[in-house]
Amino acid sequence: MAFGRRGRKVDEHRAGDPAAVRATAISLLGRREYARAELAAALQRKGFEQGPIAETLSELAGEGVLNDNRYTEALVRQLAGRGQGPARIRQALQEAGISPDQIASALEASQDWCQLAADTRRRKFGAARPTNWPERARQMRFLQYRGFSTDHIRSALGGSGADDAGDTGPTPDDDS
């Protein structure tokens, strides 16, 4: 038993019909971008057979309607705009079936991650830097959850933190 649009049953003779696969794929792509693997999974869930799906996706990729690079760039832009860091974005791209090489090149070319971490921290907590360790730890956990690395977090919070946390001990510049 196969199901199609809006949960309706797909006729068994349509499950192998390339025209029906193409129409459904175009309908899905009309709503948003899909990665090739993601679109194949969506078409399989709708009850279409693997052979016509692969053939249709190859045709759509050849026509430029389906493009993993375009999908990758759009998703990186969208998630970075929401304040997500590279680790979270990498995970989302892996789940969509994007190759590790494409992921690496998209993440390298896209953002100043330290600046994005600082902007994300500022949007959530305001312009003032944390003045004590519990608040600093809270902001660090928030940025870590968002997918930023330790280096990005350190940069967003302003260095190592010893000077931000009220440490009154000697600094490397002191002559004493």
C-alpha positions as CSV (number, residue, x, y, z in Angstrom):
1,M,0.0,0.0,0.0
2,A,1.5,3.3,-1.1
3,F,0.4,6.8,0.0
4,G,0.7,10.0,-1.9
5,R,-0.1,13.6,-1.4
6,R,-2.1,14.5,1.7
7,G,-2.0,10.8,2.8
8,R,-4.0,9.5,-0.1
9,K,-3.2,6.1,-1.4
10,V,-0.9,6.1,-4.5
11,D,-2.2,3.6,-7.1
12,E,0.1,0.6,-7.5
13,H,0.5,1.3,-11.2
14,R,1.5,4.9,-10.6
15,A,4.2,3.9,-8.1
16,G,6.5,3.0,-11.0
17,D,5.4,5.8,-13.3
18,P,8.2,8.3,-14.0
19,A,5.7,11.0,-14.9
20,A,4.0,10.7,-11.5
21,V,7.4,10.7,-9.7
22,R,8.5,13.8,-11.6
23,A,5.2,15.6,-10.9
24,T,5.5,14.8,-7.2
25,A,9.2,15.8,-7.1
26,I,8.4,19.2,-8.8
27,S,5.6,19.8,-6.4
28,L,7.9,19.2,-3.4
29,L,10.7,21.3,-4.9
30,G,8.2,24.1,-5.5
31,R,7.8,24.5,-1.8
32,R,11.5,24.5,-0.8
33,E,15.0,23.3,-1.7
34,Y,15.8,19.7,-1.2
35,A,19.1,17.8,-1.2
36,R,19.1,14.8,-3.6
37,A,19.1,12.2,-0.8
38,E,16.4,14.1,1.1
39,L,14.1,14.3,-1.9
40,A,14.7,10.6,-2.7
41,A,13.6,9.7,0.8
42,A,10.5,11.9,0.6
43,L,9.5,10.2,-2.7
44,Q,10.0,6.7,-1.2
45,R,7.8,7.6,1.8
46,K,5.1,8.6,-0.7
47,G,5.3,5.0,-2.1
48,F,7.2,5.4,-5.4
49,E,9.6,2.8,-6.5
50,Q,13.4,3.2,-6.4
51,G,14.1,2.9,-10.1
52,P,11.9,5.7,-11.3
53,I,13.0,7.9,-8.4
54,A,16.7,7.6,-9.3
55,E,15.9,8.3,-13.0
56,T,13.8,11.3,-12.2
57,L,16.3,12.8,-9.8
58,S,19.1,12.4,-12.4
59,E,16.9,14.3,-14.9
60,L,16.1,17.0,-12.5
61,A,19.8,17.4,-11.5
62,G,20.7,17.6,-15.2
63,E,18.1,20.3,-15.7
64,G,19.4,22.3,-12.7
65,V,16.1,22.0,-10.8
66,L,17.8,19.8,-8.2
67,N,21.2,21.1,-7.0
68,D,22.9,20.0,-3.8
69,N,25.3,22.9,-3.9
70,R,22.4,25.4,-4.0
71,Y,20.7,23.5,-1.2
72,T,23.8,23.5,0.9
73,E,24.4,27.3,0.5
74,A,20.8,28.1,1.3
75,L,20.7,25.9,4.4
76,V,24.0,27.4,5.7
77,R,22.7,30.9,5.1
78,Q,19.4,30.1,6.8
79,L,20.8,28.4,9.9
80,A,23.6,31.0,10.3
81,G,21.0,33.7,10.1
82,R,19.3,32.0,13.1
83,G,22.5,32.1,15.1
84,Q,23.5,28.5,14.6
85,G,27.2,27.6,14.7
86,P,29.2,25.4,12.3
87,A,28.7,22.2,14.3
88,R,24.9,22.4,14.3
89,I,24.9,23.3,10.6
90,R,27.3,20.4,9.8
91,Q,24.9,18.0,11.6
92,A,21.9,19.3,9.6
93,L,23.8,19.0,6.3
94,Q,24.9,15.4,7.2
95,E,21.3,14.5,8.0
96,A,20.3,15.8,4.6
97,G,22.8,13.5,2.9
98,I,25.3,16.2,1.8
99,S,28.9,14.9,1.2
100,P,31.5,15.8,3.8
101,D,33.6,17.6,1.1
102,Q,30.7,19.8,0.2
103,I,29.9,20.5,3.9
104,A,33.5,21.5,4.6
105,S,33.8,23.8,1.6
106,A,30.4,25.5,2.4
107,L,31.3,26.1,6.1
108,E,34.8,27.4,5.3
109,A,33.5,29.9,2.7
110,S,30.4,31.1,4.4
111,Q,30.8,33.0,7.7
112,D,33.1,34.7,10.2
113,W,32.0,32.3,12.9
114,C,33.6,34.3,15.8
115,Q,31.6,37.3,14.8
116,L,28.4,35.3,14.4
117,A,29.0,33.8,17.9
118,A,29.5,37.3,19.3
119,D,26.4,38.6,17.6
120,T,24.4,35.6,18.8
121,R,25.6,36.1,22.4
122,R,24.8,39.8,22.2
123,R,21.2,39.2,20.9
124,K,20.5,36.7,23.7
125,F,22.3,38.4,26.7
126,G,22.8,42.0,25.7
127,A,25.9,44.1,25.1
128,A,27.4,43.7,28.6
129,R,29.9,40.9,29.0
130,P,29.5,38.5,31.9
131,T,31.0,39.7,35.2
132,N,31.0,36.4,37.1
133,W,31.7,32.8,36.5
134,P,28.2,31.4,36.7
135,E,26.9,33.9,34.1
136,R,30.0,33.3,31.9
137,A,29.4,29.5,32.1
138,R,25.7,30.0,31.2
139,Q,26.6,32.0,28.1
140,M,29.3,29.4,27.2
141,R,26.7,26.6,27.4
142,F,24.3,28.5,25.3
143,L,26.8,29.1,22.5
144,Q,28.1,25.5,22.7
145,Y,24.5,24.3,22.3
146,R,24.2,26.5,19.3
147,G,27.1,24.7,17.7
148,F,30.0,27.1,18.2
149,S,33.5,25.8,19.0
150,T,35.6,26.7,22.0
151,D,37.6,29.2,20.0
152,H,34.4,30.9,18.7
153,I,33.0,31.0,22.3
154,R,36.2,32.4,23.8
155,S,36.3,35.1,21.1
156,A,32.6,36.0,21.7
157,L,33.1,36.3,25.4
158,G,36.3,38.2,25.1
159,G,39.4,36.1,25.6
160,S,40.3,33.6,28.3
161,G,37.9,35.0,30.8
162,A,40.4,35.7,33.7
163,D,40.1,39.4,33.1
164,D,36.3,39.3,32.7
165,A,35.6,37.3,35.9
166,G,37.0,39.9,38.3
167,D,40.4,38.2,38.7
168,T,42.6,40.7,40.5
169,G,45.8,38.7,40.3
170,P,48.9,39.9,38.4
171,T,48.8,40.1,34.6
172,P,51.6,39.3,32.2
173,D,52.2,43.0,31.7
174,D,52.9,43.8,35.3
175,D,56.5,44.5,36.3
176,S,56.1,43.3,39.9
